[in-house]
Amino acid sequence: QVQVVESGGGEAQPGGSLILSCATTGIPLDITRREWYRQAPGKERELVAAILSGQRVRYADSVKDRFTISRDNTMNTVQLHMYRLKPEDTARYYCKISARNPLGEYWGQGTQVTVSS
């Protein structure tokens, strides 16, 4: 069994910061991708940031220069540091872990981020 659990969501004012964390527990995985997605009400789920194989990182244009994705191998976590938050960042944020051994994609339940004044 693999569990993916997000934490760190909450409320912030425009211009503020939040840090999301994603922990993976259960059987050891040969992880190929670590990704953060978000979904706002009435909108499709979108990719926010990713750490790919070879440590390449990728960001949505809307969060470039404001969000940073990082990983901690010892804690088996991936974090999303969010700075200069905007109201349009309000969404439920999901962590997705992709692995090749065993092959699979694992999603967390999500954590809510609300940015408002």
C-alpha positions in Angstrom: 0.0 0.0 0.0 1.1 3.5 -0.8 -0.2 6.6 0.8 0.3 10.2 -0.3 -0.6 12.8 2.2 -0.5 16.6 1.7 -0.3 19.2 4.4 0.4 22.8 4.9 -2.6 24.4 3.2 -4.6 27.2 4.7 -5.4 30.8 4.2 -3.1 33.6 3.2 -3.4 37.2 2.2 -2.4 38.4 -1.3 1.4 38.7 -1.3 1.8 36.2 1.4 3.4 32.8 1.5 2.6 29.2 2.3 4.5 25.9 2.2 2.9 22.7 1.1 4.4 19.3 1.9 3.7 15.9 0.5 4.8 12.8 2.3 4.8 9.3 0.8 4.5 6.2 3.0 4.2 2.5 2.5 6.2 0.3 0.2 9.4 1.7 -1.3 8.9 3.2 -4.7 11.2 3.9 -7.6 9.8 7.4 -8.1 10.1 9.0 -11.5 8.0 12.1 -11.0 6.9 14.3 -8.1 4.2 16.7 -9.1 1.9 19.3 -7.6 -1.5 19.9 -9.3 -4.3 22.3 -8.3 -8.0 22.5 -9.1 -10.1 25.6 -8.6 -13.9 25.3 -8.4 -15.3 25.0 -11.9 -11.9 24.5 -13.5 -9.9 21.6 -14.7 -7.0 20.2 -12.6 -3.8 21.8 -13.8 -0.1 21.0 -13.3 1.6 23.6 -11.1 5.1 22.2 -10.6 7.0 19.0 -11.1 10.4 17.4 -10.4 11.1 14.9 -13.2 13.8 12.3 -13.6 17.2 13.7 -13.7 16.1 16.5 -11.2 14.6 18.6 -14.0 11.9 20.9 -12.7 9.0 22.3 -14.5 6.5 25.1 -13.6 3.3 26.4 -14.9 3.7 29.9 -16.5 1.3 31.3 -13.9 3.6 30.4 -11.0 7.1 30.8 -12.4 9.3 32.9 -10.2 6.7 32.7 -7.4 6.6 28.9 -6.5 9.5 26.6 -5.9 9.3 22.8 -5.8 11.9 20.8 -3.8 12.4 17.3 -2.5 13.8 15.8 0.7 15.1 12.3 0.1 15.7 11.5 3.7 12.2 12.4 4.7 10.7 11.1 1.4 8.8 14.4 1.0 8.3 16.9 -1.7 7.4 20.5 -0.9 5.9 23.4 -2.7 7.0 26.8 -1.5 4.5 29.4 -2.6 5.4 33.1 -2.5 3.7 36.3 -3.6 0.4 34.5 -3.5 -2.5 35.8 -5.6 -6.3 35.3 -5.2 -6.2 33.2 -8.4 -3.9 30.7 -6.6 -6.9 29.7 -4.6 -7.5 26.0 -5.3 -7.2 22.6 -3.8 -3.6 21.4 -4.3 -2.8 17.8 -5.0 0.4 15.8 -4.9 0.9 13.1 -7.4 3.7 10.6 -7.3 4.6 8.5 -10.3 6.7 5.3 -10.0 8.1 2.6 -12.2 8.8 -0.1 -9.7 6.1 -0.9 -8.9 4.5 0.9 -11.8 1.8 3.3 -10.7 0.5 6.8 -10.1 -0.5 7.8 -6.6 -2.6 10.8 -5.6 -3.1 12.5 -2.3 -6.5 13.8 -1.1 -5.4 17.4 -1.5 -5.0 20.4 0.7 -7.0 23.6 0.3 -5.2 27.0 -0.3 -7.3 30.1 -0.1 -5.8 33.5 -0.9 -8.0 36.5 0.0 -7.9 39.8 1.8 
